Amino acid sequence: MSASPSALASQERSDDGSKALGAESLAPQHTRIMGRGSYFLAWFGGCVSIGTFAMGSSVVGTLNLLQATLAIAIGCFVIGIALAINGAAGYKYGIPFMVQARSAFGFTGTRLPGLVRAVPAVVWYGFQSWIGAGALNMVSATLFGFDNLIFYFITFQFLQIGLSVMGFQGIKWLENIGSAFILASLMYMFYATVQRYGDELSASLLTMEGSWGMPFWGATMLFLGIYSTMMLNVSDYSREHKRAPPKACSPPSTPCRFCPARCLWA
């Protein structure tokens, strides 16, 4: 039985409301929980990942600073445009990725893009759980003398499962609180790295000739590829963004603004 027009209108007016933890569905999203600040911080935290650091470190010794910066900026800018285009449906209609995919694949065919998106997500879940557990174990061993990697691996997995159960409410508050810590940590790490390895960095990035050939375009493709999976289900993010005035900039384009920051982090 379809909802009445008055009920739909009431849901539309709940744009500034809240929803229960874990209250996620495939229905169009009417109660949106992310303002511009929360949406910005969600992408800010998402940009800091193992993949970002791994890809950034892979170009050191091959490209100079200018070439590396341009490769990262081009890759992230192209992906940012794709994110803005693909996320427009989620922002406008409040639909998630799986519903959006029905227009191209049909009800049954959506299993294919869902599988394509799920497989790398499962791999990253296990990989990042192990890396995160290793980091927690190292901190624990240094500060408290407690060294048990398996314990932290299991604990880290339960923390991620709990975050998933809480849905975007959990993601919102984790990113809002964690982004300040992430920013402070990155600033300290950048300062400490320059102080300790300034000469090596100068030789590797500033004075070397580098290459504008295949290594440059290969690095560009690396930064295109690492964020390509996010392009598929960006509607899952954009559907949570509160509607802005008609003349405001479309929020799904937010990732484009992080190109300079990614260059520093990498």
Summary of the structure (lengths in Angstrom):
residues: 266
radius of gyration: 20.7
end to end distance: 51.8
largest distance: 69.3
contacts: 757
relative contact order: 0.22
helix: 76%
strand: 2%
